[in-house]
């Protein structure tokens, strides 16, 4: 049901993880269990067909099931009761075989990973959007100089394309990490009462294999009732990816400050305004990504505490794990969808970037000048000299180049090296071109 929390959700992802989606997935697992058991010879195929048909058509009241699950302690019990009643209305004999050999956790865990897999497809779509937009920015701004900022202070000029390439590299690594984690976590769960498939006897592995084929889930060597490490690894990758989206949002929101004015989110009616101040243009896309990035670590912490389950089935850990992961996936999708929209519509202001460099009176070229002087004076002496000259700008000299020209020993030490060439934004780009190309190539290679 839609609610106010949808402010911080991506609708497509939320739909794959909804209460209804989970219950439908549980019924898919029950249908697969019946079909696989019948194929293994435990009961007639006709009985399995009745169960499967009812699973596809069963209607349910989410609120009533939730209330019953609160009483029973687990959602499977009231759902299986309702399913059994519905099957009994079609065939009393078929009703005897509903949920045969499985336990509540088998159904919930297998349904959970079916939902997680669907949600991951939405995440990957948004990662693709954000990555493609980052790559476009990196490629288009290979030679657009801007200030790098370290410890929130001006550093040296870099191309804006290098900043975008760093965003791209974050997304490249996260896409690989998340997909690996999803593949490792999306496993069929079938262990029965205590993980030994005791009801099925020697047919257990065969039934599990058939269920895996029907549900397109990998069948693990052992049930994972009490081994939740793969879900925590998945949660960790979700937290990293959400945090990476937050990192991009933080950079962009700082660039959007009017005093900086180097970039802006795209302008649309009703977007980014203030209820009190008509002049505001707030970074709402960045806000949504940062909200998710700041909420996710606490959810990951909760997931980590669910590792310490007791014996063959834990008490109070796995029962709510889907809901923890659902919040993490919804937060991640919200962050990715928001930052993808920001990057796709980002309005870059190269002239403001250059203005912000120029307003620093050439001090950002101190490293260039010091490096040039090192060849004659040595590193320590060159550094000390340039540092001393920097302290005299702008009180005594208009810019650092003027200070250097006024210092005879510095001019002599530079020799035939052009001071104007050293004090140019494009002279500071170093290996940026190569690194931007490498980041773009890595993304393209992974994309295909």
Secondary structure as UniProt FT lines:
FT   HELIX           4..8
FT   HELIX           11..16
FT   HELIX           19..39
FT   TURN            40..41
FT   HELIX           45..57
FT   HELIX           62..72
FT   HELIX           75..90
FT   HELIX           92..95
FT   TURN            96..101
FT   HELIX           104..140
FT   TURN            141..143
FT   STRAND          145..150
FT   TURN            151..152
FT   STRAND          153..159
FT   HELIX           160..185
FT   STRAND          187..188
FT   TURN            192..194
FT   HELIX           198..203
FT   HELIX           204..215
FT   STRAND          218..219
FT   TURN            225..226
FT   HELIX           229..255
FT   TURN            258..260
FT   STRAND          263..264
FT   TURN            269..270
FT   TURN            278..279
FT   HELIX           284..305
FT   TURN            306..307
FT   TURN            311..312
FT   HELIX           318..320
FT   HELIX           321..344
FT   STRAND          347..348
FT   HELIX           350..358
FT   TURN            359..362
FT   HELIX           363..365
FT   HELIX           366..377
FT   HELIX           379..390
FT   TURN            391..392
FT   TURN            394..396
FT   HELIX           400..405
FT   HELIX           408..414
FT   TURN            415..416
FT   HELIX           419..422
FT   HELIX           425..428
FT   TURN            430..431
FT   HELIX           432..447
//
